Every structure is written in C-alpha cells, then in structure tokens.
Amino acid sequence: MERLSSNLTLFFKFFVPVFWIVFFGAFTIAVFAYKNEFYGEIPGRPLRIGSVVFFASGLIMFYFTSMRLKRVEGNGEHLIITDYFKTFRYAHTGVDKITESKFAFIKLVTIHLKEKGSFGLKIPFIASASRYEGFMKSLGAQLPREKA
C-alpha cells in the first residue's frame, strides 16, 4: 500500500480550520460579551455584524474546501480512502476519471467515481508529488487522468 496524499492533508484538514475557528470564534464571542459602543474607532454594532458574517463565511469556506480533503493510499487493485475516522476501499474499476489541478505549490487531485460511494462522487486530496506520479506511472493507463 502506497500513500498518495501529502502530509499537508492533515494540516489543511484539521489544524488550519480548528485554529481559525477557535481564534475567530473567541473574537466573535468577545465582541458580543463586551457591549462597547466603540472598539477603538470602529462602531460596535457594525463590528459585531461584520465579525459574525466573517466567522460564518469562514466556516462555510472551510466546510466546502479543506474539510472535504481525504487521505488516499493505493495499490495495483484498490484505492484506500479515509477521512481519518472512516476508511473505505474502492476498486480501480469503480473510478471514472482523475482530475488534477495545481495551486501554487499544492497539487489538488479529485477522484471521480462511477457510482456514488460513501464519500460521494468526488473525492479530493492533496497529492504528494513524487509518490502520486510514481503510482500513476506504475498503473499505466489503468486510471484515466485529466489535467484541469
């Protein structure tokens, strides 16, 4: 079994969202706990509304992006996919295609399944550059790839 996902997966899936939620959640609570009319030069009511909107939009952003990341391992016959709590095995024949995108130094790969699996039809993960490329070369044309 070879790990295809990067070690950054754990960082982006858990550390960044938890740190952000704790920090800005505490800030939002503090803004509501101290009912000042002004915070420095900022009026209190717009700051409270803005902090709630900022906090909620961050939660939504993390829910639809980094919290969806999975850890992926593979061998010649199966892909093992986990969200660090549940683990499922998918045969290569169940994979419709694999799309790859590059964002700065991160390679984001999405596995598209033919039928809906336990994690849905699309499974995103951050690929470990060397391990992922080596794995895909060893499989040959067994899994179709697309560059986005």
C-alpha positions, 0 to 999 in steps of 0.5 A: 500500500502506497500513500498518495496524499501529502502530509499537508492533508492533515494540516489543511484538514484539521489544524488550519480550520480548528485554529481559525475557528477557535481564534475567530470564534473567541473574537466573535464571542468577545465582541458580543460579551463586551457591549462597547459602543466603540472598539477603538474607532470602529462602531460596535454594532457594525463590528459585531455584524461584520465579525459574525458574517466573517466567522460564518463565511469562514466556516462555510469556506472551510466546510466546502474546501479543506474539510472535504480533503481525504487521505488516499493510499493505493495499490495495483487493485484498490484505492484506500480512502479515509477521512481519518475516522472512516476508511473505505476501499474502492476498486480501480474499476469503480473510478471514472476519471482523475482530475488534477489541478495545481495551486501554487505549490499544492497539487489538488487531485479529485477522484471521480467515481462511477457510482456514488460511494460513501464519500460521494462522487468526488473525492479530493486530496492533496497529492504528494508529488513524487509518490502520486506520479510514481503510482500513476506511472506504475498503473499505466493507463489503468486510471484515466487522468485529466489535467484541469 
